[in-house]
């Protein structure tokens, strides 16, 4: 695992200062503390920091082709690199190392931009082709590994993390109003936006070419939902287990110690169970819990660990985590309010004490229909029997007439609008139906539209012909999975120099899951039926069919108690109010409802707290000392 960075200037009379590349790499040293390398020539400079996993001694980057005309810096793992190597050697390519990154150089020589079609793994890489004077960048299909860039005046700057780009003199630190709207709705900033105006994320499954001062970005892969009704349930479960087994086995490739995150839920338990099949020593497993029983899954994790005879390790997270919050704000570079980043950091830190690589169970809910938001509640199903126009005419005036915290108002808002609008309301925590109340007039004037639905609309339109479940799975895969879940895992694990691998998101698994009919996903227990049936082949049914729990923290309780003073300062204090981005009435109501116990607004308050901390840290340069 690594961090990559670089600058390419199309103006031939310009040179890239080696010190700039060193500084960019220094900013992401945590991603790869074992090794580093850079190469500068004329208007090109590329560099990397390396966490050594494969060919520890020989995998120094950048890596070049035989004549030195093509160079690569690479972040990730290519799990089929041995097969690729054999094929390329048969075609006459000569390799100097055993490291997987060298296969990318020769694949690019052989196939140019189509090289990405041959890769199975997680990756973000940059290839400099000196003959064509072209930079080629690609990001893996699901977005497991990050890539950011900015371009102006004939120069492109790229890196694994935004902080590295910001270390380059002349790169502006200005907040994006569009990104602010997205963040307040979703709690993260979806690609291609970043919170910094002028800096973009390369979307998952896309490549970028930079030549003659021009940037071209194109998709090279997408998941297609084509249900296969010819397979029986048993055949489908067989297929899921077989392809997951292969994905897990491939991700055991390592020359350093390896383990797994274990929550006790179906997804991580399946991964651990499949690891146990192939490892000759006990799997090292790592779990996080809380003093609040309704948030802690440690009991479930212990049962799974006992069943698979793992070497199990645990850690209890307490409210005394504020010292960590400042580090996370700095690490994420953007406001990111998924509070599960805190336990994810701690489980990564716990794992790093004993291993360098950890497998996780992320992706199971998106692929196998494990979220309740994929399915309409009974009152929503009843409401959709009434024409949309009539519902809007009857109910919208009432939602505006009643107080914002009136009992039953959420049900009324759920019943208004199309099924797409109802779904977006659920994934935005209700912000999509009150967005005009959230933002100040200044913010509304600064963006084309403050309607959060616009960020989801392209994905819904793309899936217009799909069924309700597949359309929602597609949205979650493109947005929430990539820009929330995988961002969280990458940043927290990399902060402690741990490589996290996600076998459920092997693109072959994703493509197979997309062929499962919607009715099969929801059979029996109601959600994630196929994956649960696969899990029952590995462990007792009682371990599989237990209540689902999230991976959050007791936000509401902590904001009421241990974090109360900090929350007041960040959300209601003068510095926040003077920014003028949000409607003060909205902010005050959210806090008042929570204080009175009228409604648990912990998630929204945390979102507001993180936003203010981001402004202070990233735009005002303040060192956050919260403990």
N, C-alpha and C positions, 0 to 999 in steps of 0.2 A: 504494500500500500504506500502511496506517495502523495506528494503535492507537486503540481506542475505550474509553471509560470513562463511568460515570455512577452516580448515586444517585437513587432515587425513593422518597419517603416518602408513604405513603397518608394520613398524618395531616395535615389541611389547616392546622393551626396551626403546623406545623414548616416551616422553610425550610432549603434546602441552601446551605451556605456556598460561595461561589465559590472560596475558597482551597482547599477540600477537592478540588474537581474539578481545579484547577490542579496540586495535588500528585499526584493520581492520574495525570494526563497526564505530569507530569514523570518519574514512575517508568517510563514506557514511551516516553520521548522517542526512544530508538533506533529505534523502529518507524516513526517519521515525523519526521525532523529538519527538513524543508523548511517546514512550516507547522503551525499549531495553531489551535484555536478551541474555544470553549465557550459554553454558554447556560444560565442559571439563572433560574428563575421559581418562586417559592413552594417547594413540596416537590420540585421537579425540577431536576436538574443533569446535563447531558450534555457530554462533551468529546471531543476527538480530537487526535491528532498525525498529520501527513500526510507521506508520501513521494510527491511529485508525479510522476505518470506521464502522465495525460491531462488536457487543458485545464489546463496548469500554472498559468496566470495566473488562471483563473476558478473553480477547483474548491474554494474555501474552504468548510469545514464548521464547524458544522452547516448543513445545507441545509433550507429550508422550502418548503412549498407556497405557492400564490398568496396566501392570506389569513393565513399564519403560524400556522395551527392544527395543522399536522403538521410535525415536525422529524425529521431523521435524522442519525445519525453512522454511518459505514460504513468497513469494512476489507475490501479485496479488489478484484476487477475483475469487471465484468459485460461479457462479450464480445459479447453480442447487444444492447447498449444502443441502438445506432442503430435497429434494427428496432423495439424497444420504444418508443422515442421517437416514431417516425413513427406508430405505431398510437395512442399516447396523444394526440398532437397532433390526429389525426383525431377523437378523442373529446372534444376541446375543452380539453385541458390546455395550459397555457402554461409554457414553459421559459425560464429566465434564463441557463443555462450550457450548455456542451457536455459536461460531466463526467458519467460514468456513474452516480454516486451520486444525481443528481437524478431519475433514472428511478425509483428505489425509492420516493421520496416520492409520486409520482403513481400508481405501480402500487398502493401501499398505499391511496391514496384510492379507486382504482377497484375493487380486489379484496379489500381487507382482508388477512386472514392468507393467502389464496390467492395473494397477490402472488409468493410464493416459487416457485410452479409455473412462472412465466414467465421465471425468471432462468437464464441459462447462464453459469456462471462459478464463482469462489471468493469466498466472502463470509462475514462476520459483521457484522450491522448491528443497530441499535436505533432504533426509531421511537417517538417520543412523540406520542400523539394527545390534545391538550388538551381536545377536545370530549368524548371518552369517558373522559378521565382514565385512559388505558391505555397501558402500555409493551408494545411488541411487539418481540421479539428473535428472530432466526433465524440459523442456521448452515448453511453449504453442505452439499450432499448427502453428500460424502465426508469432510468434516471437514478440509479443507485449511487453513482459517483457524480460530483458536481463540476460545472464549468461555467465561468463568468467571463464577460469580455466587454470592452468599450472600444469604440472606433471614432476617430475624428482627424481631420487634416492629414489624411493619407497614412495614418498610423493605427495599428490594432494592438491592444494590450489584453492579455488573457491570463487567467489563473484559476486554481481550484477554489480559492476563497476571495471574497471582495476585499478584505483587509490588505491583501497583497497588491491588488490594483490601486488601492488608495495610497499605497506607499510611494507611488510614482509621482513626482512633482508635476503639477499642472492638472491632475485629475480632480474635478470639482466634487465637493461634498454638499449636494443639494437634495432635499427630500422631494420625492415624486408624489404629487397629489393623487394620481391614479393608483399608485401602490398603497397610499394611505387608505383609500376607499376599500381596496381589496383586503387589506390587513384587518380593518375594523369589522369586515363581514366574516372573514374566514379564519382569522388568527394567524395567518401566514401570508406571504406574498407569492402569488402564483407566477410561474414562468409565462412569458419571457421577461416580465417585470422584475425589477429589484427596487428596494426602497430608495436607491440613489438614482436620481435623474441622469440618464445617459449611460448607465451600466446595465447590462442585460444578462439574463441566464440563457445559456443554450438549452432549449427544451430537450427533454428525454427523446431518444430515438431520432435525433437530428444530427446532421453534419454542417460544418461551416467551412467555406473557402474564402480566403483573402488573397487577392491578386490585383495588381495595378491600383491599389487603393480602394478597391470595391469589396464589399462584404456580401456573400450569398449564403443564405441559410435554407436548408431543405430537409424534409423528413425522409428517412430511409426505411422506417418500419412502423407498423401500427397493428394493434390487436383487432382481429375481426371476429365478431360473434356470429358463428354459424352453427346452430344446434344440430347435433347428430342424433336423430331419433331412431337410428337403426341398432344402436347398442342397448343392451339390457342394463339394468342398474348394476348387476354383478360385474358385467364386463367393464362398465365405466369405473367402478371402484377399483377393479384390477388395474385398469389403465392408469388411474391416478397414483396408485401405490407404486407401480412400476416406474413411472417417470419421475416421481418424487425420490424414489430410492436411488435412481441414477444421478439426479441433481445433487443429493446429499453426498453420495460417494465421490463425485467429482470435486466437491468442495472440501474434501479431506486432504487434498493436495497441499502439503506444507513441509518445510524443513525446520519449523519451530513449533513450540507447544500450542495445542489447539483444544478448545472447549466449546460450551454452548450456553446461551441465555435460556433460562427455564422459568416461565411464569406459572406453569401448571395448567395453562390453557391447552386447547387441542393443537394449535399450530406448533408451538414450541415443543410440546410433548411428542408430536409425530417426528419432528426433526431429531430430537434426542433419541427416540426409539430406533430410527433408521441409522443414526450414527453408531448406536450400540451394536447393530448388525455387523458393521464393517471394521470396528476398532478392536484391537487385540488387548487393550488396557481399558479400564473404566473411563467413561466419558466424564470430563470435569464439567460440572454444571453450576450455574450462578443465579441466585434469586434475590429479589428485593422485596421487603415488606414494610408495613406501617403499624403504629400502635393502635390505629383505628381498624377494627376487624373488618368493617365493610369495604375497606380499601385493600386489605392484605390478602394475597393469594398464597402465602407461604405454606399453609397446610396442604393445599393441593399440590404445590411444587414438591414438597417432601414425599408425598405418596408416589408421585411419578418417579422421583429420584430413587426411592426404595425399590420400585418395580423394576427399573432398568439397572439397578445396582451401580449408580453413578457415584463419583467422588463429589459430594455436594457442599456448596458454600452459600451462606446467607448474610444479608445486611439489613438492619432496620433503619429507615429514614425517619428523622425527627424534624420538628419545625425549625431547628437550628441549622438552616441551610442558606441563610441570606448571604453568607460569604461566597457561596457558590454562584448565586444569581448574577453577581457582577461579572464573573468569569464567563458565564453562559451568554450574557448580553454581548460581550466582546467577541466570543467565539462565533456566534451566529451571524454577526455583522448586520443583520436586519432584525426588526422586531419580530419575535417568534413566540407565541403565547401558548403553545401546547405544553401544559405543565408537566406532562410525562417526560419531558426532557430532563427533569431533575432526577427521577429514579433511573432513567436510562443512563445518565452520567454515572450514577453510583454503581449500577450493575456493571458498567464498562470498567470503572475503576477497580471494582472487586475482581473482575475477571483478569484485568491486566497484571494483578499481583502474581498470577500463576500461568497465564497463557499470553500469546501474542495474537492469536486468531480466535474469534468466537462466532459460531453460527447462531442466527436468530430465526424466529418463526414469522417474521413480518411478511405480509401479503396474503395470508390465508383468508382474512375476512373479505378483502376486495375480490379475490378470485373465486371464492366458494360461497359468496352471499351470506356473510356472517354479521352484517350490520342491520339493526332494526330499521334504520332510516331507508333501507332499500324497499321497505314494504309499507303501504299505507295503513294508518290506524283506522279503526272501524268508523269513527266519525267522519274521517276524510273520505272513505269509500262511500258512505251514505251521501255526503255532500256532492260528490262527483256525479251522482245521478241527476242532479239539477243542472240545467245549462249554465255555463260559466257567466254569460252576460247577466242572467237573472241573479245569480249569487253575488256578483259584484255590485249590482244595483241595490240589492237588499242589505248586504252585510258590510260593505266598505264604509258607508256613512256611519254605521253603528260602531265600527272599530275606532273611528275618529272621535265619536261622541263620548264614549265611555272613558274613564280614567285609564291611563296606561297600565296600572297595576290591578285593574278590576278583575275579580274572579271570573274565570271562563273566557277572558279576552283572547288568550292564546288559542283556545279551541276555535273561536270565531275567526281569528286570522288564518288558522290552518284551513278553514273551509272556503276561504276566498281564493279565486284564481284557478288557473290550470293546474294539472298534476305536476308539471315542471316547476311552476311557481311555488307550489306546496312543498316540493322536494327541496328547492333552494332555500326556502324558509327554514327547513329543518337543518340543513347543513351549515347555515349561517347563524344558528341559534336565535332565529327570529329577526335578525337585523334587516334581512331583505324586505320585510313588510313594514318596517318603520324607518328605513334609511333616510328619509327626508327629515326625520326628527333627530338623527344622530349627528349630522354634520352642520357646521356653521355655514352661513351664506357665502362666506369667502371661499370655503372649500368647494361648495356646489358650483360656484362660478369658475373655479379653476380647472374643472374637468368636464369632458363632454357629457358624461352621464354618471350620476352617483348610484345608479341602480346596480347592485351586486350581481344581478342575473346576467349582466353582459359578459362577465368573465366565464360563465358556464355555458352560455348560449352556443358558442362554436361547437362544443362537444355534443350538446343535445341535438343540434342541427345535423351534425355528421351522422348521428345515430337515429335519425328521424324515423327510419323504417324498422328499428329494433323494438323488442318488447320492453315493458317498463323496467324490469329487473336489469337487463343487459345495458340499457341506456344509463341507468344509475351506476352500475358497476364501471362503465366506461368513464363517466365523469370522475368517480373516485380514483380510478387508476391514473387518469391524466393529471388530476390536481392534488387531491388529498394524499394519495400514496406517495407521489413523487415529491411534492413541495412541502409536505408536513412530515409524514412518517419516515421516509428515507433521508430527508434532510436532517431530522432529529437524530437518527441513528448514526449517520455519517459524522456530524459535527461533534456529538458527545463522545463517540468512540475514538475519533481522531484526536480529540483534546487530550486523551491519555495514551495516544499512540497504539491503539488497538485496532486491528483489522476486523470488521464485522462483515460476515458473508450471509446472504439471504437466499437459500436454496429454493424456497417456494417461488421466488421471482426469477428463476431460470426461465428464459423466454419460451423454451419448449413446454414447460409446465403451464405458463400463461396461455399459450396457444391451445393446449389441450383443454384447459379449464373453460375456455371460451366456446368449446363445442358441447358443453353439458347443457341440456335443456333446462329452462327455468323451473319447470315443474319438478324436475329431479332434485334440484338444489333445495327445494322447500318441502319435500316429502317428509313424512314422519314427524320429526321433532320441530320442524318449521323453518330452521335456518341451518345452512352449512351441512346438509344431510349427507352429501357424498363424501366430504372430507371426514366427517364423523364416522361413517361406515369404514373408511380406510383406517382410521385411528383404532377402531375396534379390532382390527386384525393384529394390532401391536400391543394393546393393553386392555384391561377389563372395561366393560361398558360403563360401569359406575364412574370411572375416572373421566370418561369422555362426555357423558351426558349429565353434566353438572351445571349450575347457574353460571352464566357468562359474567365476567367482571372486566372492567376497563383497566388501564394501566396509568391512572391519574394519581393525584395526591389530594389530601383533604383541604382543598383550597378554601372552601367556604368557612370551615372551622378555623383555619389558621388566620384568615383575614379578619374574622371576628375577634380573635384573641391575640396570638403572638405577633401578627403582622398588622394589627389595627392602626398603630401610629404611622407606620411607613405608608400604608395604603392611603390614609388621609392626606399625607404630604404629597404623594405622587399624583393622586387623582384630583384632589380638591385644592391643592396648594397654588399659590400665585404663579409659579413658573409654568405649571401646566395650563392654567387659565389664560395666561397672556399669549400663549401660542395661537389661540383663536381658531384652531382646526375643527373643534367639536362644539356642538350646541351645549352650553353650560346647563340648561335645564335637563337635558338627557343625562349628563354626567351626575348631576346632583340627585336625580331620581333613582338612578341605578344604585348609588351609595345608600340613599335613605331606605330603599326597599330592603337592602341586605341588612342594614343595621337593625331594622325593626323585625327582622325575621319574616317579613312578608313574602320574600322570594329569595332563593339562593342565586345571587348574581355573582358568585365567586369567579366563574369563568370570564365574564365580561370585565369585572374589576381587575383581574389579573392581566387581561388584555390591555387595559388602560395603564396599569402600572408599568408593564413592559414597554409600552410605547413611550412613556415619559422617560424611562431609564435609557431607552435607545437615543432619544434626542440629546440627553445630557452627555452620554458616552460618545456617540459617533459624530454628532454635529457640533457639540460644544467642547469636546475633548476632556470631559471631566473623568477623573478616576473614581470609579464607583466603590465606595467603602460602606457596605450596608450592615455588616455584622455588628 
